[in-house]
Amino acid sequence: MKNMAMRLLPFLAVLMFLLSNAAHAQLFPVLGEQRAGISTAQFLKIGVGARATGMGESFVAVANDPSALFWNPAGLTQYDNNQVYFAHSEWLVDVKHSFLGATYRLDQSNIIGFSVIALYMDDMPVTTETMPYGTGEYFSYTDLAFGLTYARRMTDQFSFGLTLRYMNSTLDKLSMNGFMFDLGTYYWTGLGTSRFAVTVSNFGGQISPSGDVTLLSGERRDSWQEFALPTVFRVGFAMEPYMTEVHRVTTTIQLNHPNDNAENVGFGLEYGWNEIITLRGGYKINVDEETFSTGLGVYVPLSFAAIHFDYSFARWGTLGSVHRFSMNLGF
């Protein structure tokens, strides 16, 4: 155990250097907050899955279930069966967030997957300056994203994955469409169970709304500003400092670099008992509202499939709390 710890020191030193460099650049001075509000399609940054969110969204170096379709496409190579995944959360201010994903193993090295992300809410009444209690009309708001993923295990230690995603955002008479991609890598260092992952999510060109509206003054407007996509660069490290046939402890740390805010760091912890019951916790540094999260999972083996049920709770300060539920079916 001591020898393994000594061999891990160079990797930990590199990770700590990256975190330290980020801290001096933006992390604690929060100068990155000057970039807030420059990107659109913010629903693409909402964390998917009760397991990942229960670990403080520090998950790109774990990512060994179908929620990897969102977190790290290279993670699809980290399990052997075909799986279907569903996640739902009662998001803030009566907004709902859902995710559906499915993965299929072509052979021992190649995996494909498909995913859908949806953010939606009940119809809202139309109000104006002269009719603040409503005009009798209603409008809707919906965000949708469809992703097609391919992952390949290049060697026993290294895998990569790529997701092509199309998104549509509709607000009453206006809609916005765009294409983007995610790129992920997953590397087992060979030192115990330690692994290292790097991902880039939501990378693409600028997009703008289409459609026209008539203002209260009677003016018709059909020209709109372009916005960047919410690109996020993530670097993560994970390992099991303690693991037996009965008990498993997974620890993970992750640096997140969004293009529209300051960097932040997430820490995650997961304890598994016989891989039947798991307990999780997470904490974030340098975020506005969400700081800690917790969760649990239950594994139910059946004759025809294996099912995982997960739940997480995250506190969002003055905004309230978020409850997430997810189910993973493997066959």
Buried (B, 14 or more C-beta within 10 A) or exposed (E): EEEEEEBBEEBBEEBEEBBEEBBEBBBEEBEBBEBEEEBBBEBBBBBBBBBBBBBBBBBBBBBBBBBBBBBBBBBBBBBEEBBBBBBBBBBBEEBEBBBBBBBBBEEEEBBBBBBBBBBBBEEEEEEEEEEEEEEEEEEEBBBBBBBBBBBBBBEEEBBBBBBBBEBBBBBBEBEBBBEBBBBBBBBBBEBBBBBBBBBBBBBBEEBBBEBEBEEEEEEEEEEBEEBBBBBBBBBBBBBBBEBEEEEBBBBBBBBBBBBBBBBBBBBBBBBBEEBEEBBBBBBBBBBBEBBEBBBBBEBEEEEEBBBBBBBBBBBBEEEEEBBBBBBBBBE
